[in-house]
């Protein structure tokens, strides 16, 4: 991999993947809609010589083609607002794939676990049956079929699946991201779903490392890959660690179906979360066996360390003199 472009570089996964590629010395183009956010990302990474920025719209293939000059791998980290997933997810993917097809690029698509539907095995391998029962799960399955469809003969694609994630770059696209951000800021926080049942989360720097490892392997394309977290952890334990790191004691309120529905009257995206709450009650846990067998050891930072680093990074983001102790 000599040169890469990260589409959606200022999002949670995109920023983390961009940082990992830059660390590896790979010439990298950070692509996004906001010049301000792209420049902030570049500044945060120390203005490295091997990072350039490109402003454009991922829904316009020509914008991606122009920005991708000389690249051989495209990381598709862009996403759509939760409440627009059904109408915009596939058009976004088609735009990215059209650009990749024109340039014969390898494409690494970052996705989640929605297409699987309900848990059917203790640790879900890449062969877990895809039987989605939600609108979002069904559109994500249709998205996968589009990505692996016969219409793309020159672009090579892989899908990398993550559980819910957290990390210094995570944002509102992550259930946990907004919770940790509020705790870091010393504010009352909401926690989406059941706080008692342990479930899987992946630390974004770990995920980015494993994604980059996969992207460098020619034989990894054409398949699905799982990126597991460091194990299972309950919401209560997450809050304990985050409060310890932040020094805060403000309440953290769990949001179930009723709370999300009420909040959704003012914030549409919250109402859309309701149908996915089954994942907080019947957690689906990803197996890393395939990755370990064919690529190498799974990188798994302990939750205590990952959450602490995340909270203190969020504090420094808001106040450069906080979180340094």
C-alpha positions, 0 to 999 in steps of 0.5 A, spaced: 500 500 500 503 506 497 498 511 497 491 511 500 485 515 501 480 515 507 473 517 505 469 520 511 476 521 514 473 526 520 468 521 522 470 516 528 473 510 524 475 515 519 480 519 523 482 513 527 484 509 520 487 516 517 492 516 524 494 509 523 496 510 516 500 516 517 503 512 523 505 507 518 508 512 513 503 511 508 502 517 503 494 518 505 489 523 503 484 525 508 477 526 504 471 529 507 466 535 506 468 540 511 475 543 510 475 546 517 474 539 520 480 536 515 485 541 517 483 540 525 485 533 523 491 534 520 493 539 525 491 534 531 496 529 527 502 534 527 501 536 520 505 530 517 508 531 510 505 524 508 498 527 509 494 531 504 487 533 505 481 533 499 474 537 500 469 533 496 462 530 497 462 522 497 456 522 493 459 525 487 464 519 484 468 525 480 470 528 487 473 522 489 476 520 483 479 527 483 482 526 490 484 519 489 490 520 484 495 515 485 492 511 490 491 504 490 487 503 496 480 506 498 478 506 505 470 507 505 469 510 512 463 515 510 456 514 513 450 517 513 445 520 519 442 514 522 435 516 520 437 517 513 440 510 513 434 507 509 434 512 503 442 514 503 446 508 505 446 504 498 447 511 494 453 513 498 456 506 497 454 506 489 458 513 489 464 510 492 464 504 488 463 507 482 469 511 483 473 505 485 471 501 479 474 507 474 480 507 478 481 499 479 482 501 487 482 496 492 476 498 497 476 497 505 469 498 507 467 499 514 461 496 517 457 494 523 453 487 525 446 489 523 446 484 517 446 478 522 440 480 526 439 476 532 445 472 535 445 465 533 452 463 536 456 464 542 461 468 538 459 470 531 464 468 525 464 471 519 459 465 517 454 467 522 447 467 518 445 473 516 437 474 518 436 481 519 429 483 522 430 490 523 429 495 517 437 497 518 439 490 518 435 489 512 438 495 508 445 493 511 444 486 508 442 489 501 448 494 502 453 488 502 450 485 496 451 491 492 458 491 494 460 484 492 455 485 486 457 483 479 457 490 477 464 491 479 469 488 475 475 492 476 474 494 484 476 489 489 472 490 496 472 487 503 468 489 508 470 489 515 465 489 521 466 492 528 462 492 534 460 498 537 466 502 538 469 508 543 476 512 542 478 519 542 475 520 535 469 517 536 463 521 535 455 521 535 455 515 530 457 511 536 452 509 542 458 510 547 462 516 544 457 521 546 456 518 553 464 518 554 464 525 551 459 528 557 462 524 562 469 527 560 466 534 560 463 533 567 456 533 565 450 529 566 450 523 561 445 518 557 447 511 556 443 507 550 440 501 552 441 496 558 447 498 563 447 491 567 448 486 561 456 486 559 457 487 551 462 488 546 466 494 544 472 495 540 477 501 542 478 505 535 486 505 535 486 497 536 481 497 530 484 501 526 491 497 526 487 491 524 484 494 519 490 497 516 493 490 517 488 487 513 488 492 507 495 490 506 493 483 504 491 482 497 488 475 499 484 479 504 479 482 499 473 479 496 471 477 504 468 479 510 472 480 516 471 481 524 474 486 528 473 484 535 474 488 542 477 486 548 472 482 551 465 484 554 464 489 559 457 492 562 455 499 562 456 500 569 463 498 569 464 503 563 461 508 567 465 507 573 472 507 569 470 513 566 468 517 572 475 515 575 478 518 569 474 524 569 474 525 576 466 527 575 460 524 579 454 527 575 449 522 573 449 517 567 441 515 565 440 509 562 435 510 556 431 504 554 425 504 549 420 509 553 426 514 554 429 514 547 422 514 544 420 520 548 427 523 546 426 522 539 420 527 539 425 532 539 431 528 536 429 524 530 435 520 531 434 517 538 427 514 535 431 510 530 435 507 535 429 503 538 429 498 533 436 496 535 436 495 542 435 488 542 443 488 541 444 491 548 439 486 551 442 480 547 449 482 545 452 479 539 459 478 540 464 477 534 469 472 533 476 474 531 478 466 530 479 468 522 483 474 523 488 470 528 488 464 523 490 468 517 493 475 519 495 475 526 494 476 533 488 481 535 490 487 538 486 488 544 487 494 549 484 493 556 478 497 557 481 500 563 486 503 559 482 504 553 477 508 556 481 512 561 485 514 555 479 516 551 476 520 557 483 524 558 483 525 550 476 528 550 478 533 556 484 535 553 480 537 546 475 541 550 481 544 555 488 543 553 490 543 560 485 538 563 486 530 563 494 531 563 495 528 570 
